[in-house]
Amino acid sequence: MSNVEPTETGEKNASLIDQEHSKSGLDVVDHDGESTAKAGELDFEEYTRGGMGRHLGTFSTTFLIVGRMIGTGIFSTPSSVTSSAGSVGASLLLWTLGFFLAGAGLCVWLEMGCMIPPKWWRKSPKLLITVVFAIQAVALGFTASGCVVFASYIWVAAGKEASEWEERGVAISVIVFITLLHTFLPNWGVRGMNVLGVYKIILLLFIVVTGWVVLSGRVSSIPDPYASFHNSFEGSATSSNPYAIALFKVLNSFAGWSNAAYVMNEIRDPVRTIKVAAPIGFSIVGVSYILANVAYYAAATPEEVANSGVTVASLFMNKVFGETAERALRPRVCAVVVITIANGNLSAMVAISAFGNVLTITFAQARVNQELAKEGVIPLPKFWASNWPFGSPSAGLLLHFIPSFIVIIAIPFGDAYDFIVDLEGYPSSVINFLVVVGLFYLRWSSPTVHRPFKVWWPVAFFFLVGQAFQLVAPFVRPPGGKGDTSLPYWLASVIGIVVLILGVVYWAVWRKVLPWIGGYRLVPTHEQLADGTTVVIYKSVKEHQN
């Protein structure tokens, strides 16, 4: 994925990077006896050729981040966070910690994303990191959690208790519709993300402002809005496992800060744009998240929040906008807004927000799949990388749809949301840990390389410690041996590790075992597709051939 705009400044930056790259010896012959210059990497021109062009500005990039971050987490996750942490005080501390950890991660990824050309990741063992990331991104880059939340909230809004397969049917319909939208009407998909991004900010701010009204004591249905904050740490968990599980969910709610990094090839002046859009989008959402949690606890008890499942936002509105509350607020708040939300169900509004989240993730993940295909590290690379025949990454969308569909129909629906979040969280922590270790390594090995953005090292170290905790804590036995689902507490983390190991196995079989058995070596060639996209194709060449 390209991260330098082909302007005079971008070319200068690329030139400086290449000079440092040469000085550091990174272009030297590797352990396989093959020059990295011939290792199959696409050059700058090839990476930026083809695709949909640079059509995302600062506004769209900001709302690409906002649209990913605000989706399902803040309207669903506080219940499981409260249940795991055991108290209001511990929960709020976790949300605050998550805010700072995600902010540190944003800074780390900004430095790496603005600095590194793709070929720096192809060090010895050649292509291993790329392959492991590819397997993790394809297998676990699904949007099933957003579809699950949409299905849960839309049935609540309809006032009907749905069966498990009725909920599954709605979730499947969502992923099918959004996949088709991005395939056949990609520009309308971007417009939809922008509109829903604005909508979700308004919705989140409404919850925050309503929380202020509750705290002011003007809602008669809530006699003591500060009740949850008395002895706020009473009942806090005493094991590290519940905190790790809760922190996974908090960080999953903040996860969208990295979303724009996946579509750098479609952002105008990407380095400048991402340095502006990412902090703005992240700050707006992060502060609103913490204030929204305060609003939830002002309206409901910790026990009510913990038992609300994925519909905590509906609990909040039901507590605030009951008949008594509606009468009390009518003289003070815009009647149209209050009556619409109180009677028209915030559940439907949250469902729309979840829909926007799926819309945004699907957009970005399809581009990730497409870029990985261009690297030649997944089977049928020309098929997955192409924009044929609809002028959109339809194959990448299909590759995203398949695991999402499987997860929706395979996991017990009552545990689906929490388990999916846990499953996505652990491999992401592994990847983030490796990224920040790589940052420190490059600071040591290439200290003079041009860095358009440079994170303060204590911030990067803080992120490193946070990710290390996330790697260890999920395996500490929780009280009673039970996690936040009916499944074994360690299962999600183990599956995440298995997926990463499968990436290593796939690399070993593809790069080492099969060539050794077949007596051939893999030679990279570059092929240009009809839409202009350049793809690396690894061809088998017998050892005795030149």
C-alpha positions in Angstrom: 0.0 0.0 0.0 1.6 3.3 -1.1 2.0 6.0 1.4 3.7 8.8 -0.6 1.9 11.2 -2.9 3.6 11.5 -6.3 4.3 15.2 -5.9 7.6 17.0 -5.7 7.5 16.6 -1.9 6.5 13.0 -2.1 9.3 12.3 -4.6 11.8 14.0 -2.4 10.7 11.9 0.6 10.9 8.7 -1.5 14.4 9.7 -2.7 15.5 10.3 0.9 14.1 7.0 2.0 15.8 5.1 -0.9 19.1 6.8 -0.1 18.9 5.7 3.6 17.6 2.2 2.4 20.8 1.9 0.4 23.1 3.2 3.2 21.7 0.8 5.7 22.5 -2.2 3.5 18.9 -3.3 3.1 19.3 -3.7 -0.6 22.1 -6.2 -0.1 21.8 -9.9 -1.2 19.7 -11.7 1.4 20.2 -15.2 2.9 18.5 -16.9 -0.1 21.2 -15.4 -2.4 18.6 -13.2 -4.1 18.9 -9.4 -4.2 16.0 -7.7 -2.5 15.8 -5.6 -5.6 14.7 -8.8 -7.4 12.6 -10.1 -4.6 9.3 -9.2 -6.3 8.5 -5.9 -4.6 6.5 -3.4 -6.6 8.1 -0.1 -7.1 6.4 3.3 -6.4 4.9 3.6 -9.9 3.6 0.0 -9.9 2.0 0.4 -6.5 0.1 3.6 -7.5 -0.9 2.3 -10.9 -4.5 1.1 -11.5 -7.1 0.9 -8.8 -9.7 3.6 -8.3 -7.3 6.6 -8.1 -6.9 9.2 -5.4 -10.4 10.4 -4.6 -10.4 10.7 -0.8 -9.8 14.1 0.7 -9.4 15.2 4.3 -13.1 15.2 5.0 -13.7 11.7 3.6 -10.6 10.4 5.3 -11.6 11.8 8.7 -15.1 10.2 8.4 -13.6 7.0 7.2 -11.9 6.9 10.6 -15.0 8.2 12.5 -17.3 5.8 10.6 -15.1 2.8 11.6 -14.7 3.8 15.2 -18.3 4.7 16.0 -20.3 1.7 15.0 -21.1 -1.0 17.5 -18.6 -0.8 20.3 -19.7 2.2 22.3 -23.4 1.2 22.0 -22.8 -2.5 22.9 -19.4 -3.0 24.6 -19.9 -1.1 27.9 -22.1 -4.0 29.3 -19.4 -6.6 28.9 -16.7 -4.2 30.0 -18.6 -3.5 33.2 -19.3 -7.2 33.7 -15.6 -8.1 33.4 -14.2 -5.2 35.4 -16.8 -5.5 38.1 -17.2 -1.8 39.0 -17.8 1.6 37.5 -14.5 3.0 38.5 -12.5 0.1 37.0 -14.6 0.3 33.8 -14.0 4.1 33.3 -10.3 3.6 34.0 -10.2 0.9 31.3 -11.9 3.2 28.8 -9.4 6.0 29.7 -6.5 3.5 29.4 -7.9 2.3 26.1 -8.1 5.9 24.8 -4.4 6.6 25.6 -3.2 3.2 24.3 -5.1 3.6 21.1 -3.7 7.2 20.8 -0.2 5.8 21.3 -0.9 3.1 18.7 -2.0 5.8 16.3 1.2 7.7 16.7 3.3 4.5 16.2 1.4 3.6 13.0 1.6 7.2 11.7 5.4 7.0 12.0 5.7 3.6 10.3 3.0 4.4 7.7 4.6 7.7 6.7 8.1 6.3 6.5 8.3 2.8 5.2 8.1 1.7 1.6 6.6 -1.8 1.3 9.9 -3.6 0.4 11.3 -2.9 4.0 9.0 -5.6 5.2 10.6 -8.3 3.0 13.6 -8.9 5.1 14.9 -12.4 6.1 13.0 -14.7 6.2 11.7 -13.3 2.9 8.0 -12.5 2.8 7.2 -14.2 6.2 5.8 -11.1 7.9 3.8 -10.2 4.8 2.3 -13.8 4.6 1.4 -13.9 8.3 -0.3 -10.6 8.1 -2.1 -11.6 5.0 -3.5 -14.8 6.5 -4.6 -12.9 9.7 -6.1 -10.1 7.6 -8.1 -12.4 5.3 -9.2 -14.9 8.0 -10.1 -12.5 10.7 -10.8 -9.3 8.8 -14.5 -9.9 8.9 -17.4 -7.5 9.9 -19.6 -10.1 11.6 -19.7 -8.2 14.9 -21.4 -5.2 13.3 -23.9 -7.4 11.5 -24.7 -9.1 14.8 -25.3 -5.8 16.6 -27.4 -4.5 13.7 -29.6 -7.6 13.8 -30.0 -7.5 17.6 -30.9 -3.8 17.7 -33.3 -3.9 14.7 -35.4 -6.6 16.3 -35.5 -4.6 19.6 -36.6 -1.6 17.6 -39.3 -3.7 16.0 -40.6 -4.7 19.4 -40.2 -8.4 18.5 -38.3 -11.2 20.3 -36.6 -12.9 17.3 -35.4 -16.4 17.1 -31.7 -17.1 16.6 -32.1 -17.8 12.9 -34.2 -14.7 12.4 -31.3 -12.7 13.8 -28.8 -14.6 11.6 -31.0 -13.9 8.6 -30.9 -10.1 9.2 -27.1 -10.2 9.8 -26.5 -12.1 6.6 -28.8 -9.7 4.7 -26.7 -6.8 5.9 -23.3 -8.2 4.7 -24.8 -9.2 1.4 -26.4 -5.8 0.7 -23.2 -3.8 1.6 -21.0 -6.1 -0.4 -23.2 -5.6 -3.5 -23.3 -1.8 -2.8 -19.5 -1.4 -2.8 -19.3 -3.7 -5.8 -21.8 -2.1 -8.1 -22.0 1.5 -6.7 -18.6 2.2 -5.1 -19.0 6.0 -5.2 -22.3 5.8 -3.5 -20.7 3.6 -0.8 -18.2 6.4 -0.1 -21.1 9.0 0.1 -22.9 6.7 2.4 -19.9 6.4 4.7 -19.6 10.2 4.9 -23.3 10.7 5.6 -23.4 8.0 8.3 -20.2 9.3 9.8 -21.9 12.7 10.4 -25.0 10.9 11.6 -23.1 8.8 14.1 -21.3 11.8 15.6 -24.7 13.5 16.1 -26.1 10.3 17.7 -23.1 9.9 20.1 -23.2 13.6 21.0 -26.9 13.3 21.7 -26.1 10.5 24.3 -23.4 12.7 25.8 -25.5 15.8 26.1 -28.4 13.7 27.5 -26.0 12.4 30.1 -25.3 16.0 31.1 -29.0 16.6 31.5 -29.3 13.5 33.7 -26.3 14.6 35.8 -27.9 18.0 36.3 -30.8 16.3 38.2 -33.5 17.4 35.8 -34.7 13.9 34.9 -37.3 13.0 37.6 -37.2 9.2 36.7 -33.5 9.1 37.9 -33.6 10.5 41.5 -29.8 10.1 42.1 -27.8 10.3 38.9 -24.6 10.0 41.0 -25.5 6.7 42.7 -23.3 4.6 40.4 -20.3 6.8 41.3 -20.5 6.3 45.1 -17.9 3.6 46.1 -17.2 3.4 42.4 -14.4 0.7 42.8 -16.4 -1.6 44.9 -16.6 -5.1 43.4 -13.6 -4.6 41.1 -12.2 -7.7 39.5 -9.1 -9.1 41.2 -7.7 -11.2 38.3 -5.9 -10.0 35.3 -7.9 -12.1 32.8 -11.2 -10.1 33.2 -9.2 -6.8 32.7 -7.5 -8.2 29.6 -10.8 -9.4 28.1 -12.4 -6.0 28.9 -9.5 -4.1 27.5 -9.7 -6.1 24.2 -13.3 -4.9 23.9 -12.4 -1.3 24.7 -9.5 -1.3 22.2 -11.8 -2.9 19.6 -14.2 0.1 20.0 -11.2 2.4 19.3 -9.9 0.2 16.5 -10.9 2.4 13.6 -8.0 4.8 14.0 -6.0 2.6 11.7 -8.7 2.3 9.1 -7.4 5.1 6.7 -4.0 3.4 6.6 -5.6 0.6 4.6 -6.6 2.8 1.7 -3.6 5.1 1.3 -3.6 4.5 -2.4 -6.9 6.2 -2.7 -6.1 9.3 -0.5 -5.0 12.6 -2.0 -1.6 13.8 -0.7 -1.7 10.8 1.8 1.0 11.8 4.2 -0.3 15.3 4.9 -4.0 14.1 4.9 -3.5 11.2 7.3 -1.5 13.4 9.7 -4.5 15.8 9.9 -7.4 13.5 9.6 -6.3 10.7 11.9 -5.8 12.9 15.1 -9.0 14.9 14.4 -11.2 11.8 13.9 -9.6 9.9 16.8 -9.9 12.8 19.3 -13.6 13.5 18.5 -14.5 9.9 19.0 -12.2 9.1 22.0 -13.5 12.0 24.2 -17.1 11.2 23.2 -16.6 7.6 24.2 -15.6 8.4 27.8 -18.4 10.9 28.2 -20.9 8.4 26.8 -19.9 5.9 29.4 -20.4 8.5 32.2 -23.9 9.1 30.7 -24.7 5.3 30.8 -23.7 5.1 34.5 -25.6 8.2 35.4 -28.8 6.7 34.1 -28.5 3.1 35.1 -26.8 1.0 37.9 -23.7 -1.0 37.1 -25.7 -4.2 37.4 -28.3 -2.9 34.9 -25.5 -1.9 32.5 -23.7 -5.2 32.9 -26.9 -7.2 32.2 -28.0 -5.2 29.2 -26.1 -7.3 26.7 -25.5 -5.6 23.3 -28.3 -3.1 23.8 -26.9 -0.9 26.5 -27.8 2.3 24.5 -31.4 1.2 24.4 -31.3 0.7 28.2 -30.0 4.2 28.6 -32.8 5.8 26.5 -35.5 3.7 28.2 -34.2 4.8 31.6 -34.1 8.5 30.5 -37.1 8.8 28.2 -39.8 6.8 30.0 -43.2 8.4 30.3 -42.3 10.4 33.4 -39.0 11.5 32.0 -40.6 12.5 28.8 -43.1 14.8 30.7 -40.3 16.2 32.8 -38.0 17.0 29.8 -40.6 18.3 27.3 -40.5 21.9 28.5 -36.7 22.0 28.3 -35.7 19.9 25.3 -36.7 20.2 21.7 -40.0 18.1 21.7 -39.5 16.8 18.2 -36.1 15.2 19.1 -37.2 13.8 22.4 -40.4 12.3 21.2 -38.8 10.8 18.1 -36.0 9.2 20.1 -38.1 8.2 23.1 -41.0 6.7 21.1 -39.2 5.9 17.8 -36.5 3.8 19.5 -32.9 4.6 19.8 -32.4 1.0 19.0 -33.2 1.7 15.3 -30.7 4.6 15.4 -28.0 2.4 16.8 -28.8 -0.2 14.2 -28.2 2.4 11.5 -24.9 3.3 13.2 -23.9 -0.4 13.2 -24.8 -0.5 9.5 -22.5 2.4 8.8 -19.7 0.6 10.7 -20.1 -2.5 8.5 -20.2 -0.2 5.4 -16.9 1.4 6.4 -15.0 -1.8 7.5 -16.1 -3.6 4.3 -14.8 -0.7 2.2 -11.3 -0.7 3.8 -10.9 -4.5 4.2 -11.6 -5.1 0.5 -8.7 -2.7 -0.3 -6.5 -4.6 2.2 -7.3 -7.9 0.4 -6.6 -6.3 -2.9 -3.2 -4.9 -1.8 -2.2 -8.2 -0.4 -3.1 -9.9 -3.6 -0.9 -7.5 -5.5 2.0 -8.7 -3.4 1.5 -12.2 -4.8 1.3 -13.9 -1.4 -2.2 -15.4 -1.6 -3.4 -17.9 -4.2 -5.0 -16.5 -7.5 -3.4 -13.0 -7.0 -4.6 -11.7 -10.4 -8.2 -12.5 -9.6 -8.2 -11.0 -6.1 -6.3 -7.8 -7.1 -8.4 -6.9 -10.1 -11.0 -4.2 -10.4 -12.6 -6.1 -13.3 -15.4 -6.1 -14.3 -17.2 -3.4 -12.3 -14.4 -0.9 -11.6 -14.4 -1.8 -7.9 -12.4 -4.3 -5.8 -15.2 -6.8 -6.3 -12.9 -9.8 -5.7 -11.5 -8.3 -2.6 -15.1 -7.7 -1.4 -15.9 -11.3 -2.1 -12.8 -12.4 -0.1 -14.0 -10.3 2.8 -17.6 -11.6 2.5 -16.7 -15.3 2.8 -15.3 -15.3 6.4 -17.9 -12.8 7.6 -20.7 -15.1 6.3 -19.1 -18.2 7.9 -18.7 -16.5 11.3 -22.3 -15.3 11.3 -23.7 -18.8 10.7 -21.2 -20.8 12.7 -21.0 -19.1 16.2 -23.7 -19.5 18.8 -25.6 -16.2 18.4 -25.9 -15.5 22.1 -22.1 -15.5 22.4 -21.4 -14.2 18.9 -20.5 -10.5 19.6 -18.3 -11.0 22.6 -16.5 -14.0 21.1 -15.9 -12.2 17.8 -14.4 -9.2 19.5 -12.1 -11.4 21.6 -11.1 -13.4 18.5 -10.3 -10.2 16.5 -8.4 -8.7 19.5 -5.7 -11.2 20.2 -4.1 -11.4 16.8 -4.3 -7.7 16.5 -2.3 -7.3 19.7 0.3 -9.7 18.3 0.6 -7.6 15.1 0.7 -4.3 17.0 3.4 -5.8 19.3 5.5 -6.7 16.3 4.9 -3.3 14.7 6.1 -1.3 17.7 9.1 -3.7 18.1 9.9 -3.0 14.5 9.7 0.7 15.1 12.3 0.5 17.8 14.5 -1.7 15.6 14.4 0.8 12.7 15.1 3.7 15.1 18.3 1.7 16.0 19.3 0.4 12.6 18.4 3.4 10.5 18.4 6.5 12.7 18.9 9.0 9.9 16.0 7.9 7.7 13.5 10.6 6.8 10.5 10.4 9.1 7.6 12.8 8.2 6.1 11.9 11.6 8.1 10.8 14.6 6.4 9.5 17.8 8.0 10.4 21.2 9.7 7.2 22.3 8.0 6.9 25.8 4.6 6.9 24.0 5.8 4.0 21.8 7.1 2.2 24.9 3.8 2.7 26.6 2.1 1.1 23.6 4.6 -1.8 23.7 3.9 -2.5 27.4 0.1 -2.4 26.7 0.4 -4.9 23.9 2.6 -7.2 25.9 0.0 -7.3 28.7 -2.7 -8.1 26.1 -0.6 -11.1 25.0 -0.2 -12.7 28.4 -3.3 -11.8 30.5 -6.0 -13.7 28.5 -4.4 -17.0 29.6 -4.6 -16.2 33.3 -7.5 -18.2 34.7 -10.4 -15.9 35.6 -12.4 -16.4 38.8 -14.4 -19.5 38.5 -12.7 -20.4 35.3 -15.4 -18.7 33.2 -14.8 -15.9 30.8 -17.4 -13.5 29.2 -19.0 -16.2 27.0 -20.2 -19.8 27.5 -17.1 -21.0 25.6 -13.7 -21.7 27.3 -12.1 -18.4 28.3 -8.9 -19.2 26.4 -10.5 -20.3 23.2 -10.6 -17.0 21.3 -6.9 -16.3 22.0 -5.9 -19.8 21.1 -7.8 -19.6 17.8 -6.1 -16.3 17.1 -2.7 -17.9 17.7 -3.6 -20.8 15.5 -4.4 -18.4 12.7 -1.0 -16.7 13.0 0.7 -20.1 13.1 -1.2 -21.2 10.0 0.3 -18.1 8.3 3.8 -19.4 9.2 3.0 -22.9 8.0 1.6 -21.6 4.8 4.7 -19.5 4.2 7.0 -22.5 5.0 5.1 -24.9 2.6 4.9 -22.3 -0.2 8.4 -20.9 0.1 10.4 -23.9 1.3 8.8 -27.3 1.4 7.1 -27.5 -2.0 10.1 -25.9 -3.9 12.4 -28.4 -2.1 10.2 -31.4 -3.0 9.6 -30.2 -6.6 13.2 -29.2 -7.2 12.2 -25.6 -8.3 12.6 -22.1 -7.0 10.0 -19.3 -7.0 10.8 -16.4 -9.4 8.8 -13.2 -9.1 7.5 -11.6 -12.3 5.4 -8.5 -12.6 2.2 -8.6 -14.7 -0.1 -5.7 -15.5 -3.8 -6.3 -15.5 -6.3 -4.8 -17.9 -7.3 -2.0 -15.4 -3.6 -1.0 -15.0 -3.0 -2.8 -11.7 0.4 -4.5 -11.4 0.6 -7.8 -9.6 3.6 -9.9 -8.5 3.3 -13.5 -9.8 5.6 -16.1 -8.4 6.4 -18.7 -11.1 8.1 -22.1 -10.5 11.4 -22.5 -12.3 13.4 -25.7 -12.2 16.8 -25.4 -10.6 18.6 -26.5 -13.8 16.9 -23.7 -15.8 18.5 -20.3 -16.2 
